Structure formats: structure tokens, C-alpha cells
Amino acid sequence: MARRLVPADHVGSAHHVGSAESREVVLAVDIGGTKTSAALADRGDTLLCTETAPTRAAEGPAAVVSTVAGLAQRLLDGSPARFSGVGIGAAGVVNAVTGTIVSATDTFADWPGTPVAELVREALGDLLVPRAPVVVQNDVDAHAEGEHRHGAAAGAASVLVVAVGTGVGAGLILDGSAVRGAHHVAGEIAHLPTPGAEHLRCPCGRMGHLEAIGSGIGLHAHFRWLGGDPHIIDARGVAAAAADGDPIAIHAVGESAAAVGRALAGAATILDPERIVITGGVPKIGDAWWTPMLSAYADDAIDALQSTPILPGALGDDAPLRGAAASAWRAI
């Protein structure tokens, strides 16, 4: 497990137990396919201390919830303080009303149908104050709320936040609130049918969706389909090869990025957000990714949408935790 303390001038003290004892705090959690992060957060959604651990997604819901409980105990570190509430951003389609997982990819064993809010409440037990709310939402919705309240989308009336990493996710904020949709899938841009991805299978099982080419896994799959070096095993390797001048890698990065740009143009036509914010690991490739992405957006977006700002996220990995914290405080 890894621990990160916020600098002392941000929280009054670099000692996280003292911070927990001296103020009311909530537990903010980000459950990803690879790792889970948890933090103590104050009423300003400031992260006082952060812990991370492997999610153990393949071991089933009990292991995932056990990881969350273990991180919560480490954050309090023997302090008598308790959590006033819990905010969780979780991978998968989430019914935010009940805190239950509706559907998910095969990364999480037996995840669909899991009552996350109920199980986390039981696991935390006496670490919670009486009647403490436990709020669960999709991880990218939490990410969007973090960027909207404190990051690149601060002050915008509406924003589409798109996370391009191992997969592709998006969250839509309208008039200060997340838009969930009738089936809890609003913002699932990953599954837009995408020209140029017809040869690749999406994790949902269908061919030709954005995630099949635009995600990190999709970028690597497209690179291999183009005949790229079989010794390169992931998107980081493809990005490194592109930086070294490998023509197939350069081509793969450009087409993967362009697919994202085209999808954004389509989403913007329907949603007309005030801003679009892009986060995640894949955009960190740099200009080799951003230039073809923005070019494809400009080629496809109608004139009225050409001026829509497309900005990099400002909060990095803190965004979903700060958004999760905000959801907990709102419920309190």
C-alpha cells in the first residue's frame, strides 16, 4: 500500500491523524480496475491523506470491499475519529440511488448486482458515525464532479469530462448535477459506434466502439492489427515507440486519437457542453495524441461547436476522490 500526505500548508498539519481528530471528515474512495484509492477529506473536499492498494477485482466483491475497509482503517491509523459519510466512485454502471452495480466488464468478477453501499457500510461498522450516508456513483461521474467543482471545469454551467485510459469513460455535469440517464448509462461515450474501429472488439463484446480503438488497450490492439512489433505489450510501449519514430506506432497513436476526436464531435453535437475536459493516462502521450485528436474534432464538429474549449484535466488522480468527497458532503 502507498500513502500520500498533502503538504502541511494545505491542511494545517502534515500529520493525518491529528487532522482527522481536529475536524469532521468523510471517506472518499476511487475503485478502479487495477487500484483502489481512498482519502480523508474535509468540507472543502481537500484530501488530507491518501492511501492506495490493489483492487483485487478478479477475486470478487468481498475482496474489493475488504480493500476499501482496509484502506479506511489505515487512514484513521488508530485515531478515535470516525467518518461522517462515505463517497465512492466505482468502475461499472452504477445505480446511484441504491448504490448498486448495474453492469461491468469482466475485469471485476461477479461485480454486476453488487450492493456496494450496503456492503461498505457493513464493513466499516463503527468507523462510521450513526446514520452516516454512503454514496456510490460511477468513477468517471465522480471524476467529472471533481473537475467541475475544483479543476478545469470550475465555473462552467455544463461540462463533458472524458477519461481516456485503460478504458474510456465520461461524465456529464449539467447545471451543477451529474446526468445519470434512464438506465444509468448517460455519458458512456465508450460505446459510441466509431468509424475506423470496425476491426476491433470492444470489451462489451461488440465490434467497432470507441473504447475498442481509443482506449489504452484499444490503442495497443490497433497497433498490433497494423502489424506492429509483437514484443510491445501495452500502450505505454506503443507511445514510446512512436516517440522513437516507429512509423506504425505513430500511425496507431494518430488513428486512436482521431477516433476520440470524432466521438467528441458527435457527443458535443448532442450535448453542446460549455467545456470538454480530457483526463486519463493516454492523453499524457502528448502532442502526438492531442494534435490528431483536436484535428479530427475540428474536421467533424459543426461551426457552432468549433469554439468549444477542449481542456486537459487539472486534478489528475485527485479528481475522482474530490468528486466522491463532494458527493458525501452533499448527502450529509
C-alpha positions as CSV (number, residue, x, y, z in Angstrom):
1,M,0.0,0.0,0.0
2,A,1.1,3.6,-0.6
3,R,0.4,6.7,1.4
4,R,0.4,10.3,0.3
5,L,0.1,13.2,2.7
6,V,-1.0,16.6,1.5
7,P,1.6,19.4,2.2
8,A,1.1,20.9,5.6
9,D,0.2,24.4,4.3
10,H,-2.8,22.8,2.6
11,V,-4.3,21.2,5.7
12,G,-2.7,22.9,8.8
13,S,-0.8,19.8,9.7
14,A,1.1,17.1,7.8
15,H,0.1,14.6,10.5
16,H,-3.1,13.0,9.1
17,V,-4.4,11.5,12.4
18,G,-4.3,14.9,14.0
19,S,-6.2,16.3,11.0
20,A,-8.9,13.6,11.4
21,E,-9.3,14.3,15.1
22,S,-9.5,18.1,14.8
23,R,-12.1,18.3,12.1
24,E,-15.1,16.5,10.6
25,V,-14.0,14.2,7.7
26,V,-15.5,11.9,5.1
27,L,-14.0,8.9,3.4
28,A,-13.6,9.4,-0.4
29,V,-12.9,6.2,-2.4
30,D,-12.0,5.6,-6.1
31,I,-12.4,1.9,-7.0
32,G,-10.6,1.2,-10.3
33,G,-9.9,-2.0,-12.2
34,T,-6.3,-2.0,-11.1
35,K,-6.0,0.0,-7.9
36,T,-8.3,1.5,-5.2
37,S,-7.5,4.9,-3.7
38,A,-9.1,6.2,-0.5
39,A,-8.7,9.6,1.3
40,L,-9.7,11.6,4.3
41,A,-11.4,14.7,3.0
42,D,-12.6,17.8,4.8
43,R,-15.6,20.0,4.0
44,G,-13.7,21.8,1.2
45,D,-13.1,18.4,-0.4
46,T,-9.4,18.8,0.4
47,L,-7.7,15.5,0.6
48,L,-5.9,15.3,4.0
49,C,-4.2,11.9,3.4
50,T,-4.5,9.3,0.6
51,E,-3.9,5.5,0.7
52,T,-3.8,3.1,-2.3
53,A,-3.8,-0.6,-2.7
54,P,-4.5,-3.2,-5.4
55,T,-8.3,-3.5,-6.1
56,R,-8.3,-7.4,-6.3
57,A,-11.1,-7.1,-8.8
58,A,-10.7,-10.6,-10.1
59,E,-11.3,-12.0,-6.6
60,G,-14.9,-10.8,-6.4
61,P,-16.9,-8.2,-4.5
62,A,-15.9,-9.3,-1.0
63,A,-12.2,-8.7,-1.8
64,V,-13.0,-5.3,-3.3
65,V,-14.9,-4.2,-0.2
66,S,-12.3,-5.7,2.1
67,T,-9.7,-3.5,0.3
68,V,-11.8,-0.4,0.9
69,A,-12.3,-1.2,4.6
70,G,-8.5,-1.9,5.0
71,L,-7.7,1.5,3.5
72,A,-10.2,3.2,5.7
73,Q,-8.6,1.7,8.8
74,R,-5.1,2.7,7.7
75,L,-6.3,6.3,7.1
76,L,-7.6,6.6,10.7
77,D,-4.5,4.8,11.9
78,G,-5.8,4.2,15.4
79,S,-7.4,7.6,15.7
80,P,-10.7,7.8,17.6
81,A,-12.1,9.9,14.8
82,R,-15.0,8.5,12.7
83,F,-16.2,9.2,9.2
84,S,-19.2,11.4,8.8
85,G,-20.0,9.9,5.4
86,V,-18.5,8.0,2.6
87,G,-18.4,8.9,-1.1
88,I,-17.4,6.2,-3.6
89,G,-16.6,6.3,-7.3
90,A,-16.7,2.8,-8.7
91,A,-16.0,1.2,-12.0
92,G,-19.0,0.0,-13.9
93,V,-22.5,1.2,-14.5
94,V,-23.9,2.3,-11.1
95,N,-27.4,2.9,-9.9
96,A,-26.5,5.9,-7.8
97,V,-29.9,5.8,-5.9
98,T,-29.3,2.4,-4.5
99,G,-25.5,2.3,-4.6
100,T,-25.6,-0.9,-6.6
101,I,-23.6,-2.0,-9.6
102,V,-25.8,-2.5,-12.7
103,S,-23.3,-3.8,-15.1
104,A,-19.5,-4.0,-15.6
105,T,-16.7,-5.5,-17.7
106,D,-15.1,-8.9,-17.0
107,T,-12.3,-7.1,-15.1
108,F,-14.5,-7.3,-12.0
109,A,-15.6,-10.8,-11.1
110,D,-19.3,-11.0,-10.1
111,W,-19.5,-7.2,-9.9
112,P,-22.9,-6.7,-11.5
113,G,-25.6,-6.7,-8.9
114,T,-23.2,-5.9,-6.0
115,P,-24.8,-3.6,-3.4
116,V,-21.7,-1.7,-2.8
117,A,-23.2,0.9,-0.5
118,E,-24.7,-1.7,1.8
119,L,-21.5,-3.9,1.9
120,V,-19.2,-0.9,2.6
121,R,-21.5,0.3,5.4
122,E,-21.3,-3.2,6.9
123,A,-17.6,-3.5,6.5
124,L,-16.8,-0.1,8.1
125,G,-19.1,-0.6,11.0
126,D,-18.0,1.5,14.0
127,L,-15.7,3.6,11.8
128,L,-18.9,5.5,10.7
129,V,-20.9,8.0,12.8
130,P,-24.5,6.9,13.3
131,R,-26.6,7.4,10.1
132,A,-23.6,8.3,8.0
133,P,-24.5,8.3,4.3
134,V,-22.7,6.0,1.9
135,V,-22.9,7.3,-1.6
136,V,-21.8,5.3,-4.7
137,Q,-21.6,6.6,-8.3
138,N,-19.7,5.7,-11.4
139,D,-16.0,6.6,-11.1
140,V,-16.0,8.9,-14.1
141,D,-19.0,10.7,-12.8
142,A,-17.0,11.3,-9.6
143,H,-14.1,12.4,-11.7
144,A,-16.3,14.9,-13.5
145,E,-17.7,16.3,-10.3
146,G,-14.1,16.8,-9.0
147,E,-13.1,18.7,-12.1
148,H,-16.3,20.7,-12.1
149,R,-16.0,21.8,-8.5
150,H,-12.3,22.3,-8.3
151,G,-10.5,21.8,-11.6
152,A,-10.5,22.6,-15.3
153,A,-14.4,22.8,-15.5
154,A,-14.8,25.1,-12.4
155,G,-17.5,27.7,-13.0
156,A,-18.9,26.1,-16.2
157,A,-22.6,25.6,-16.3
158,S,-22.1,22.3,-18.3
159,V,-19.2,20.1,-18.9
160,L,-18.4,16.7,-20.5
161,V,-15.4,15.1,-18.8
162,V,-13.9,12.2,-20.8
163,A,-11.3,9.9,-19.2
164,V,-9.1,8.1,-21.7
165,G,-7.0,5.5,-20.0
166,T,-7.2,1.7,-19.9
167,G,-10.8,2.2,-21.0
168,V,-12.8,5.2,-22.0
169,G,-15.4,6.8,-19.7
170,A,-17.3,10.1,-19.5
171,G,-19.4,12.1,-17.1
172,L,-21.8,14.9,-17.9
173,I,-22.5,17.7,-15.5
174,L,-25.5,20.0,-16.2
175,D,-26.5,22.9,-14.0
176,G,-24.2,21.5,-11.3
177,S,-25.5,18.0,-11.2
178,A,-24.4,14.7,-12.8
179,V,-26.7,13.5,-15.6
180,R,-27.3,9.7,-15.0
181,G,-29.9,8.8,-17.6
182,A,-32.9,6.4,-17.5
183,H,-30.6,3.3,-17.5
184,H,-27.7,4.8,-15.5
185,V,-25.5,5.0,-18.6
186,A,-25.5,8.7,-19.6
187,G,-22.0,9.6,-20.7
188,E,-21.0,6.1,-21.7
189,I,-19.1,7.5,-24.7
190,A,-17.0,4.3,-24.8
191,H,-19.7,2.5,-26.7
192,L,-20.3,5.0,-29.4
193,P,-20.0,3.3,-32.8
194,T,-16.8,4.7,-34.2
195,P,-15.6,4.8,-37.8
196,G,-12.1,3.2,-38.1
197,A,-12.8,0.8,-35.2
198,E,-14.8,-1.8,-37.1
199,H,-12.0,-4.4,-37.0
200,L,-11.7,-4.3,-33.2
201,R,-13.8,-5.8,-30.4
202,C,-15.0,-3.6,-27.5
203,P,-14.9,-5.1,-24.0
204,C,-18.7,-5.0,-24.1
205,G,-18.4,-7.7,-26.8
206,R,-19.5,-5.6,-29.8
207,M,-17.3,-4.5,-32.7
208,G,-16.3,-1.0,-33.6
209,H,-17.0,1.0,-30.5
210,L,-14.8,3.9,-29.4
211,E,-13.2,2.0,-26.5
212,A,-12.0,-0.7,-28.9
213,I,-9.6,1.8,-30.5
214,G,-9.5,4.9,-28.4
215,S,-8.5,3.4,-25.0
216,G,-5.0,2.4,-24.0
217,I,-5.9,-1.3,-24.6
218,G,-7.6,-0.3,-27.9
219,L,-4.5,1.7,-29.0
220,H,-2.3,-1.3,-28.4
221,A,-4.8,-3.7,-30.2
222,H,-4.9,-1.3,-33.2
223,F,-1.1,-1.2,-33.2
224,R,-0.9,-5.0,-33.3
225,W,-3.6,-5.1,-36.0
226,L,-1.5,-2.7,-38.1
227,G,1.5,-5.1,-37.9
228,G,3.3,-3.5,-35.0
229,D,6.1,-5.1,-33.1
230,P,4.7,-8.1,-31.1
231,H,7.2,-7.5,-28.3
232,I,5.5,-4.3,-27.4
233,I,2.9,-5.3,-24.9
234,D,0.9,-2.2,-24.0
235,A,0.0,1.4,-24.9
236,R,3.0,2.8,-23.0
237,G,5.2,0.7,-25.2
238,V,3.4,2.0,-28.3
239,A,3.8,5.6,-27.2
240,A,7.5,5.1,-26.5
241,A,7.9,3.5,-30.0
242,A,6.1,6.4,-31.6
243,A,8.4,8.9,-29.7
244,D,11.3,6.9,-31.2
245,G,10.0,7.3,-34.7
246,D,8.4,3.9,-35.3
247,P,6.0,4.7,-38.2
248,I,3.4,2.0,-37.3
249,A,3.3,3.3,-33.7
250,I,2.9,6.9,-34.9
251,H,0.1,5.8,-37.2
252,A,-1.6,3.8,-34.4
253,V,-1.4,6.7,-32.0
254,G,-2.8,9.1,-34.6
255,E,-5.7,7.0,-35.6
256,S,-6.6,6.1,-32.0
257,A,-6.5,9.8,-31.0
258,A,-8.6,10.8,-34.1
259,A,-11.2,8.3,-33.1
260,V,-11.6,10.1,-29.8
261,G,-11.8,13.4,-31.6
262,R,-14.6,12.2,-33.9
263,A,-16.5,10.8,-30.9
264,L,-16.2,14.1,-29.1
265,A,-17.6,15.9,-32.1
266,G,-20.6,13.6,-32.1
267,A,-21.1,13.9,-28.3
268,A,-20.8,17.7,-28.5
269,T,-23.4,17.9,-31.2
270,I,-25.9,16.2,-28.9
271,L,-24.9,17.7,-25.6
272,D,-23.5,21.1,-26.5
273,P,-21.4,21.4,-23.3
274,E,-19.8,24.7,-22.3
275,R,-16.5,22.9,-21.9
276,I,-15.0,19.5,-22.7
277,V,-12.3,18.2,-20.3
278,I,-10.0,15.3,-21.2
279,T,-8.2,13.3,-18.5
280,G,-6.5,9.9,-18.1
281,G,-3.2,8.3,-19.0
282,V,-3.5,8.1,-22.8
283,P,-3.6,11.9,-23.3
284,K,-0.3,12.1,-21.4
285,I,1.3,10.8,-24.6
286,G,1.5,14.5,-25.5
287,D,1.3,16.3,-28.8
288,A,1.4,13.1,-30.8
289,W,-2.0,12.3,-29.3
290,W,-3.5,15.8,-28.8
291,T,-2.8,17.1,-32.3
292,P,-4.7,14.4,-34.3
293,M,-7.4,14.3,-31.7
294,L,-8.1,18.0,-32.0
295,S,-7.8,17.9,-35.7
296,A,-10.4,15.2,-36.0
297,Y,-12.7,17.1,-33.7
298,A,-12.3,20.2,-35.9
299,D,-12.9,18.2,-39.1
300,D,-16.2,16.8,-37.8
301,A,-17.7,19.4,-35.4
302,I,-20.2,21.9,-36.9
303,D,-19.2,25.6,-37.0
304,A,-21.1,26.4,-33.8
305,L,-19.1,23.9,-31.8
306,Q,-15.6,24.9,-33.2
307,S,-15.1,27.3,-30.3
308,T,-16.0,24.7,-27.5
309,P,-12.9,24.6,-25.2
310,I,-11.3,21.2,-25.0
311,L,-9.0,21.3,-22.0
312,P,-6.8,18.8,-20.2
313,G,-7.9,17.9,-16.7
314,A,-6.3,19.9,-13.8
315,L,-6.6,17.5,-10.9
316,G,-5.1,14.2,-12.1
317,D,-5.8,11.2,-9.9
318,D,-7.3,13.5,-7.2
319,A,-10.3,14.4,-9.3
320,P,-12.4,11.3,-8.6
321,L,-11.6,11.4,-4.9
322,R,-12.5,15.1,-4.6
323,G,-15.7,14.4,-6.5
324,A,-16.5,11.4,-4.3
325,A,-15.9,13.6,-1.2
326,A,-18.3,16.2,-2.5
327,S,-21.0,13.6,-3.0
328,A,-20.6,12.5,0.6
329,W,-20.8,16.0,2.0
330,R,-23.9,16.8,-0.2
331,A,-25.6,13.7,1.3
332,I,-24.8,14.8,4.8
